[in-house]
Amino acid sequence: MEKEPITIQGLEKIKSELDDRKHTTRSKIVMAISEARSHGDLKENAEYHAAKEEQGLNEKRIQELETSIAMAEVIDIRKIPNDNKVIFSSTIIVKDLDGDKKNTYKIVGRDEADVKNGLIYYKSPLGRGFIGKNKEDFVVIETPSGEKNFEILDVKYI
């Protein structure tokens, strides 16, 4: 399988979620199952079935997180000389020429992407459109909501 790039912060976030799910969430679910079992007949025990379903979902997420960690290729942007080129893990300040608004984005991996917080997946339309461009470039990106025009004002390797 192919390695998936991730930032240092993204890997730490995944490890933290994995630790929480293994050590906190898991034990809470076990207690909920135990409590539900004490109520008697399991065939018609909604609490028991809900807790078992939650257990399955938690275990599935644990497997996903473990796979993400195993597949992770950590990119430390601070060790790369800044040549004002947009690359994975760089932080960019762009001007939306259609709305005349400035936005800050960080180009990140799949597991850490969160558009509302300015973290864009490097394989998303925006990520693909910005990667490889340079500071002061004008960029036209085709998105699901239509064509967007940007100017890259700054590229930071932080």
C-alpha distance (Angstrom), angle and dihedral (degrees) to the residues before:
residue distance angle dihedral
M1 . . .
E2 3.76 . .
K3 3.80 121.5 .
E4 3.81 115.1 -114.1
P5 3.82 117.3 -141.0
I6 3.78 116.1 -125.4
T7 3.79 135.9 173.0
I8 3.80 122.1 -115.8
Q9 3.82 89.7 -110.9
G10 3.80 91.5 49.4
L11 3.80 92.5 52.7
E12 3.80 91.2 49.1
K13 3.81 90.4 50.4
I14 3.82 91.4 51.7
K15 3.81 92.2 47.1
S16 3.79 90.2 49.9
E17 3.82 92.5 50.9
L18 3.81 90.6 47.2
D19 3.80 91.8 51.0
D20 3.82 91.3 48.6
R21 3.81 92.9 48.7
K22 3.82 93.3 47.5
H23 3.79 98.6 43.9
T24 3.81 107.0 26.3
T25 3.80 110.7 20.8
R26 3.80 93.9 40.8
S27 3.81 93.5 54.1
K28 3.83 92.0 46.4
I29 3.79 90.3 53.2
V30 3.81 92.2 48.1
M31 3.81 89.0 52.3
A32 3.83 91.0 48.7
I33 3.82 91.0 50.6
S34 3.79 91.0 48.2
E35 3.81 91.4 49.1
A36 3.81 92.0 48.1
R37 3.82 91.6 49.1
S38 3.79 89.9 56.2
H39 3.82 89.1 62.1
G40 3.79 91.6 72.4
D41 3.80 131.4 -126.3
L42 3.81 108.2 55.6
K43 3.82 95.5 -162.7
E44 3.79 93.9 74.0
N45 3.79 98.8 24.8
A46 3.82 106.5 119.5
E47 3.82 93.1 -176.7
Y48 3.80 90.7 55.7
H49 3.81 93.6 48.7
A50 3.82 92.1 46.3
A51 3.81 91.3 50.4
K52 3.83 91.5 48.0
E53 3.81 90.0 50.2
E54 3.81 90.6 49.1
Q55 3.80 88.7 49.8
G56 3.80 90.9 53.9
L57 3.80 92.5 48.7
N58 3.81 91.4 48.2
E59 3.81 92.7 49.8
K60 3.81 90.3 48.4
R61 3.81 90.7 52.3
I62 3.82 90.5 47.8
Q63 3.82 89.0 55.0
E64 3.82 91.0 48.4
L65 3.81 91.4 50.9
E66 3.82 92.6 47.0
T67 3.82 89.7 50.4
S68 3.81 90.9 49.1
I69 3.81 90.6 52.1
A70 3.80 92.3 47.1
M71 3.82 91.1 49.6
A72 3.82 95.4 42.9
E73 3.77 121.9 120.9
V74 3.80 105.5 -170.1
I75 3.80 114.8 -141.3
D76 3.81 115.1 -160.4
I77 3.80 102.7 -161.4
R78 3.81 91.8 -171.5
K79 3.82 89.7 70.4
I80 3.81 93.2 57.1
P81 3.83 119.3 84.8
N82 3.80 110.4 -114.9
D83 3.79 110.7 -118.6
N84 3.84 93.4 165.4
K85 3.81 91.1 -104.6
V86 3.82 119.6 134.2
I87 3.81 108.4 -117.5
F88 3.79 136.7 155.7
S89 3.83 111.0 -57.2
S90 3.80 94.7 14.3
T91 3.79 119.0 132.3
I92 3.78 114.9 -133.5
I93 3.76 134.0 -168.3
V94 3.77 111.2 -150.7
K95 3.76 135.5 179.3
D96 3.80 114.9 -135.9
L97 3.79 99.7 -138.0
D98 3.80 92.3 -163.8
G99 3.80 94.2 56.0
D100 3.82 98.6 22.3
K101 3.82 88.8 -128.3
K102 3.82 130.4 135.4
N103 3.80 120.5 -130.7
T104 3.78 133.6 -178.6
Y105 3.80 118.5 -143.8
K106 3.78 134.7 179.0
I107 3.81 117.2 -154.2
V108 3.82 106.7 -131.4
G109 3.80 145.2 161.6
R110 3.80 128.7 -85.0
D111 3.81 97.5 -94.1
E112 3.79 95.4 51.4
A113 3.81 100.9 41.4
D114 3.81 115.3 125.4
V115 3.81 113.5 159.0
K116 3.81 93.3 -169.0
N117 3.81 88.5 61.3
G118 3.81 94.9 43.2
L119 3.82 95.8 -101.6
I120 3.79 108.2 131.3
Y121 3.79 125.9 -171.6
Y122 3.78 111.6 -116.4
K123 3.84 91.1 -131.9
S124 3.83 94.2 49.9
P125 3.82 118.9 102.7
L126 3.83 90.7 -100.9
G127 3.81 93.3 44.7
R128 3.81 93.6 48.6
G129 3.80 90.2 45.2
F130 3.81 94.7 53.4
I131 3.82 101.0 38.6
G132 3.77 112.0 99.0
K133 3.80 94.4 18.5
N134 3.81 123.7 115.4
K135 3.77 138.3 -132.2
E136 3.84 110.3 -75.4
D137 3.83 93.1 21.2
F138 3.78 120.3 135.9
V139 3.80 111.9 -132.0
V140 3.80 131.0 -164.1
I141 3.80 113.0 -161.9
E142 3.79 127.1 -173.2
T143 3.82 107.8 -140.6
P144 3.80 131.1 175.4
S145 3.81 87.9 -100.2
G146 3.80 93.2 50.9
E147 3.77 140.2 -87.7
K148 3.82 116.9 -25.5
N149 3.81 127.1 -164.8
F150 3.80 122.3 -151.3
E151 3.76 140.8 173.0
I152 3.80 116.3 -149.9
L153 3.80 105.0 -132.9
D154 3.82 99.3 177.0
V155 3.80 141.4 0.2
K156 3.80 118.8 -154.7
Y157 3.78 129.8 -173.4
I158 3.81 99.3 -152.3
